[in-house]
Amino acid sequence: MKSLSLIGPYFRIKKVSLIWGFLALAACDLLLMIIPRLTGLAIDVLSEAKSTMADLLPILGYIMGLAVSVAILRFSWRHLVYGFARYLEKDLRRRLHDKFLSLSLNFRENNSSGDLMALATNDIDSVRMAVGFGLVGLMDAVVMGLAAIGFMLAINPSLSFYAFLPMPLITILTKYFGRAIYLKVLATHDIFGKMTETVREQLSGIKVIRAMGLENLSQEEVAKVSQLHAQINTRLSLTMGLFFPLMTLLTNLALALTLRLGGEATLAAQITPGDFVAFITYLALLSWPMMALGFTTGLLQQGLAALDRLGRVLWFHEDSPRPPAKTMTSPSASLPASVAIVFDSVSFAYPSRPLPVLSEISLTCPPGSICALTGPTGSGKSSLAALLPALHEPTSGQIFLNNRPTEEWTLKEQRALFGYAPQDGYVFTGTLAQNLSLGDPLATDEELRKAAEMASLPVDPRIFPEGLETLIGERGLSLSGGQRQRLALARALLRDPLFLILDDTLSAVDAAVEEEILSTLIPNLKKRGRGALIISHRLTTLKNADLVFILENGRLTASGTPAELAAGPGYFQRISQLASLWGSPRD
């Protein structure tokens, strides 16, 4: 029940409109309960030999007035109560999205995309249904149930006793089935996340699947998780399918008893025909609250299960070396003119891996310098680069930016210093302009074109027929790997960062194009006092750096100028010799 605190504040914020909404719902239900009584009176009037149509007109007028009032009240409560449920759904989705953005990559790596997508869709929908339809059903069950019982007792208390006999059984069934439904709903939401992730993976890897002829294997994977999803949902359906018929059976037993005993009472003139019809109508109306109770139980249990899953993320707390006050996105202080970076015995390990990726790294990038980072594949280069914009936090040691440890910087301040262009060059669905402007949402078209040209990705009509408004497809499928990387570089350049991080950004670009880009980019950065960290395996790129750092097996094994490293033994000399052996003038 702790999960209810996730939505408690929303009820406090909207308490006035909710009170009016539920009052309108209660009034609507009560007015509906008057109509059977008026119908009974009309039947009693008709049963009199001397009755005329004029005798019925007042009753018909009352019924019409009640019908109009019910329509107005129903519109009011639907707008207020269901509108609140939609407001809750929208804000929960916003909070979940904000939480995703605030969590480190460690959290993302430990939770599948499918499960996170299920939270943002299936689970939040379940909460909306519970708050909207669930609470309305509960209100109906209480108000209409009590009103029907009251009218039935007023008509004939002894007959009401027999009609109410099944009610204790209904209470027992609701308690038993409620817990069973909750556990099964939780299982269905979990398997829905797994199924979503499986389908997402198959769609993302469809090129590989087709190229390698793995269609049958892909179908088997989807079929397996779909079958499990169907089995778990079938068990839930069987539980709910047993619950609702049992509720209907009990209400119909009450109706059968009433017809038997009430018919005798009517024939014996103990109650009038009108009262008997009204009593039967109230019993029928009472069956809806009974059914609503079962319906509401299912919805509320689904909502509670969904809130529990949402709470695992919204309440998730990561240990961080930063003080709580510093992790808030408060307005950044004015940026410095340049950035000096110092790693002081920094180590880093992923939570899912037992061994550290980086061990005791100590290095310095002077302000305005162009530094390069190289080493064998898997030596920890990308992990080191990800520590600078705080995508990960060091396991031990400290990083200093302009002589201030990163713990003293807010995340917003720290990230404002850097422009980060990763190797994968992720492209979002949309136009070229929308992807470029992520670097600066206020950039003009001319600034977008300039950044693209600096990254050697000119807005050429042969490549982008609609110019900046050209749709580039889901995840940039219409672009080559090199074009995606250059787009990511242009996006980073558009930020005009004080320190540029190129994590093997141009690996999919041929050496000549890379050299052309860097021959323009590096002088431009130095001229304005900007720094950079360039991760690369290409010798021509490394030779353009002021300092080169060599990482091997997560440790810094050498550092110095390109000339110093080439003169001494080690990794840099080996790749220099290999380049000479192959006789490549560029790589």
N, C-alpha and C positions, 0 to 999 in steps of 0.2 A: 504493500500500500504506500510505501515511500514514494513510488513513482508518481503518485497523484500530486505531489508538490511541484512537478514540472508544469502542470496546468493550473494550479491554484491561483497564481497571480493574475491570470487572464480573467478568472471569474471575479476577482476583486476589482479589476479595472472596468469591467463591463457589467458590474452588479446592478446598476440602475436599469439598463435596457433588459437585462435578463429577468429581473424581478417583474417588470412590465410584461415581458414575453410569457413568463410562466403564469402570471395572473390572467393574461388573456387566454392561455391554454386551459387553465382551470375553469374560467368563466364559460368558455366554449363547451367544455365537457359537461358542466352543470346544466347549461341550457339544453344540451342534447338530451339529458336525462329527464327533462320536463315533458318532452314531446310524447313519450309512451303514456304518461299519466293523462295527457289531454286526449290521446287516442282512446284510452279506456273510457273516459267521460263521454266521448262521441259515441262509442258503441252502446253505452248505457242509455244515452238519449235516443238512439235509433231503436233500442229494444222496447221503448215505450210506444204503445199503440197510437197515442195522439201526437207524437212528435212530427215536426215539419222541418223543411230546409232552413227556415228562419232560426230554428233552435240550434242548428249546427254552425251558422255563420260566425258567431263570436269565437267559437272554438277554432274554426278554420283561420280566422284573423290572427288569433294568438300564435297558431302554428306557423303562419307565414311570417309574422314578426320575429319569431324565434329563429326561423331559417335565415332571414336576412342578417340578424345579429350574429348568428354562428358564422356566416360567411365572412363578415367583417373581422370578427375576432380571430378566425382561422388565418386570414391573410396577415393579420398583425403578428400573431405568435410565430408563424412560419418565417416571416421577415426577421424578427428579432432573434429567435433561437437558432434557426438554421444559418442566419447571417453570422451569428457569433461563432458557430462551428467552422464556417469558412474563414473567418478572421483568425481563429486559432490555428487552422491548417496552414494558412499562409505564413504566420509568424513562426510556427514550429519549423517549417521548411527553411525559413531564413536563418533561424538560430542554428539549425543543423549544418547549413552551408557555411556559416561563419565559424562554427566549431571545426569543420573539416579544414578550413584555411588556417586556423590557429594551431593545429596539431602538427607535430614534426613528421618527417618522412618515415620515422620508425613506426608510427601508428599506421600509416598507410601501407607499409610493407607487411604488417601483421594482420591486416584485414583486407579481404578480397573486395574488388570493385563491385561485384554482384551483390554482396551483403550490404555494402554502403548504399548502393542504388535502391535496394529493397527497403531500407530504412526511410529513404526520401520519398518513396512512392507508396508501397503496400502498407507499411506500418503507420505512416502519417494519415493515410486514408482510413485506416481502422480506428485511429483516435478520433478523427472527424465524425465517423459514423457513430461511435459510442457517445460522443458529446451531443451530437444532433439527434439522430433517430433514437439512440439509447435512452437519453434523458427524457425525451418526449414520451417514449413508450413507458418509462417508469412513472412519469407523471400521470399518464392515462390510466395505468394500472391502479394507482393510488386513488385518484379523484373519482374516476368512473366506477371503480370497484366499491369504494365507500358509499358513493351516491346510490349505486344500484342496491347495495345491501340495505341502506337506509329506507329507500322506497319500498323494497320488498318486505322489510319488517313492518313498515307502516300499513301495508296491505293485509298481510297475514303472518304473524310471528311463527305459528306452528308449522306452516308450510315452508317458511324460510329455513327452519331448522333442518329439514330433510334436504333442501337445496344446497345447504352449506356443508353437508357431511364430507364431500370429497376434498374440502379445502386443506385439512391437515396433510393429506397425502401430497397435495400440490406443493406445499412448503417443503416437505421432505425431498421430493423429486428435484425441486429447484436447487436445493443445497447440494445434493449429491452430483447432479449433472453439471452444475456450475463449475466445480473444481475440475471435473473431467474435461469439460470444454476448454477451460483456460490452458491446461497442459497441452492439449492437442493443438490449440491455436498457436501456442508458442512454437511447437514443432513445425507447423505448416509455414510459419514466417521464416524460420531458419532454413528450411529446405528451399523455400522460394528464393532466398538470397543465393544459395548454392547453384540453383538452376539458372538464375540470371547470370551469374559469373561464368558458368559453363558455356552458355549461349554467346555471351560477349567474347569469350576467348576464341570460340570457333569462328565468329564473324571477323574478329581482328586478324586471325591467322588464315583467312580463306585463301590467300594467294599461295601460301606454303602447302595447305591441304590439297589444293588442286594440282599444284606443280608436282607434288610427290605421290599423287594418286591415293590420298588417305581419306577419300570421301566416306568409305564404309566405316572406317575407324571413328571418324567424326560423328557419323550418324549413331554409332553404337554408344558413344559417350553421352550424346544428347538424349538418346532413348533411355539410357540407364538412369540418369538423374530425373528425367521426366516420369519414368515409371515409379521411382521412389516418391516423387512429388505427388503423383496420383494416388499411391497407396496411403500416404499420410493423410491426404485430403479426404480420401474415401473413409478412413477411420473416423475423421472428424464429422463427415456427413452422416455416417451411421449413428454416431452418438447423438447428434442433433436430430437426425431423422427418427430416432427412438423417443427422444424427449418430447417433441411437438405432438406426435400421435398420442402419447400417454396423456398429455395435457388435454387434448381434444376428447379422448375417451372419458376422462373424469368429468369434464363439463357436460358431455352428452349423457352420462349416467345421472347427473343431477337433473338434466332436462327430462329424462325418462321418469324419474321419481316424481317430479313436479307434475307431469302430465297425468300420471296415475292417481296421485293423491289430490291434486288440484281439480282434476275432472270430477272426482267424487264430491268434492266440496262445492263445486259449482252446481252440479245436479241436485245436491241437497240444499241449494240456495243459501249456503254459508258465506259465499262470496258472490258478487255479481259477475256476469260475463265480462263486463268491461274491466273489472279488477283482475280477473283471471288472465285476460289478454295482456293487460299491462304487466302482470307478474311474469308471464312467459317472455314478454319483450325484454323486461329487465334482466331476466336470467340469460337471455341470448346476448344482451349487451354486456353482462358480467363475464361471458365467455371470452370476449375480446380482451379485457384486462388480464384474464388468466393466460391467454395466448401472448399478450403483450409482455407479460412477466417472463415467459419463456424466451420470447424474441429478444427482450431487453437483456436477459441474463447472458445470452450468447454474444450480443453486441458489446456489453460491458466487459465480459471476460476477454474478448478479442482486443478491446481497447486497452485493458490493463496489461495484457501480454505485450502489445505494441509499445506501450509506455515503458515497460521494463527494458525492452530492447533499445529504445531511444535513450533511456537513462544511462545505459552502459557507455554511450558515446558522449552525451551532453554533460555527464558528471565525470568523465574520464579526466584524470589529472596526471600530468607528466612532471616528474622531478626535473627541475631546471636550476642551473646555477644563478639565474637571474632573480633578483628580488621581485615579488609580485607586482610592486608598483612600476617596475621597469618594463614589464612585459605588455603593458597597455599601449595601444596605438595613440599616444598623446602627440600633439603637434611637434614636429621635429625642430630641433634647434637649427640655426643657420649652418650650412655645410662648410667644412673647412676648404681651403684652397687646394689641398692635395692630401694623399693618404699614405702614411708609413705603416707597414704591416710587420708585426713581429710574432712569430710562433715560439713559445717558450715551453719546451718539453711537452708538446701536445701529443696525446695518445687518443685513439678513437676506436671503438668496437661497436658493431651492430648488435642489438639485443638478441637477434636470432643466430648469431655466430659466436662460438666460444672464444676464438682467438682474435686479438686486436688487428684491425686493418692498418692502423698507423701506430708507430711506437716511438715515443720520445723525439718528436720532430721539433727541431729548433732551427729557424731560418729568419732572415730579415729581407724585406723588400723596401728599399729606400723610397721616399716620396718621388713621384714622377718617373720611376724606373720601369723598364720593360723586362719582366722576369719570365723565364720559361721553365717548365716542369716536364721532365721526361723520365722514362724508365720502362721496364718490361710491362707487358699487359698484366693487370691484376696486382700492380704494386701499390695501389692506393691513391693514385693521382686524382681521380674524380672525387674520391671521398675527401681529400684535402681541400679541393676547390669548393666543395659543398659546405665546408665549415665557415667560409668567409661570409656569405650572406645568411648564415645561421639556419641553413636547411637542416643541419645536424648540430648538436652541441658536443664539444670535446668531452671524452670520458675523463681525462685528467689533463693537467697543464693549463696554460692560459694563452689566449690570443690577444694581442694589444693592437689597437688602432689609434695612431697618433698618441702613443704612450698611455692610452686609457684601456683597461681590460674590457673585453666585450660585455662583461656582466654589468658594466656601468652605462652601456648604450641600450636604448629601447630597440626593439626589433625593427621598428619603422625607421629610426635613425640609422641603424647599422645597414639595413638593406638599401637605403637611399644612396649609400656611397657606391654601390656596385651595379654594374651591368653584366648580366650573366647569360651566356649563350651556350647551352649544353650541346652535347654531341648529337642527341636524338633529334634536335630541331623540331620540337612538337608544334604542329599547326592545328589551329582550331577550325571547326566548320564555319564558313562564312566567306567574306570577300577578302581580297588582298589588303585593302585599306583597313578593314577591321582587325586583321592579324597584325599589321604593322603598328597600328595606333595603340596596341596594348602597351608599347613602350612609352607612349605619351598620348593619352586620350585627347589632348587639346591641340595636337600637332596639325598644321595645315597640310593640304595636299602637296604643296611644294616641298615642305619638310619631309613628308613621307617619301617623295620621289628622290630627294637628295640622299636620305639614309639608304634607300634601296640601291642607288647607284654606287654609294661608297662600299656597299657589300657586294658589288659586281652583280646586282640583280636589277638591271634597268627595267622600267615599266614599258617593255617592248610589245607593240601590238601583235607581233607574231606569237608571243608567249601568253600575253594577257590581252585578249581581244577587246575587252571592256575597260581596259586600263585598270585603275585602282579599284573599280567596282566589279572586277572579274571574280566570279565564284571559283574557289580553288578546291571544292569538294571536301567530303568528310576526312578529317585528319590529313588534308593536303594530298589526297590520292592522285590528283592530276599533276603534281609536281614530282620531279626527280629527287633523289636523296640530297644531291648537291644544292638544288634550289631550296629545299626545305631548310638546309643548314644556313644558307645565305639569308633567307628570310629571318631566321632566328637571330643572325648577326645584325641585320638591319634593325630589328626590333630592339636589341640591346644598345645599338649606337644611338637610336632615337632618344634614349634616356639622357644622353650626354653625361655618362657617369664619370665620377672621379677615378674609378678603378674598373677596368674592363677584365672580365674573366672569360677566356675562350677555352672551353673544355673540349679539345679536339674538334672544334667547331667546323673546321674545313677539311675533315678527313675524307669526305665524299666528293671533294672538289679536286680536280687534277692539279698537279704541282705548279703548273704555269699560272693558272688562275689564282691559286693561293698566294703565290709570290707577287702577283699583280695587286691583289687586295692589300697584303701586308706592306708592300712598298709605298702605298698611299696612306694606309691607316697608321702605321707606327710613327712616321714623321709628324703626322697631324696630332697624335697623342702627345709626343714629346714637346711639340711647339706650345701646347696649352698646359703643360705640366701635369698631364694625366698619366696614370700608371696602368699596368696591365700584367696579368698572369696568363701566359699562353701555354696550354698543354698540347704537346705535339710529339710525333715520332720522326718528323722530317728534319733533316739536317739543315736545309736552307732556312727553315723557320727558326730553328734554334740559334743559328748564327746571327740572326737579327736582334737577339736579346742582349741586354746589358749583363744579366746574371742568369745562369742556368743551374737548376737544382735537379739532382739525380735521385730518384726514389727506386729502391729495390727491396722487395719483400716487406713493404711498409716502413722502411727505415731510410733516412737521408744518408746516402753513402758518399756523396760528393757535391760540391757547389763551387762556383767561380765563373769567370768570363768564359765564353766559348773557346778563346785561344788557350787559356790556362788548362781547360779540361781536355782539349785536343792534344796538348803536349804531354799529359800524364796518362798513366794506365787507368783503365776502367771502362765503364759502359760507353761514355761519350766517344772515347778513342775507338772502341770497337765498331760503333755505328759509322764513324767517319771512315774507317778502313773499308767497311762494307760498301759505303757509297762510292769510294774510289775504285773498288774492285768491280762494281757493276758499271762504272764509267758514266753514271747519270749526272748530267750537269745541273740537275735541279733537285734531285731527291736522294 
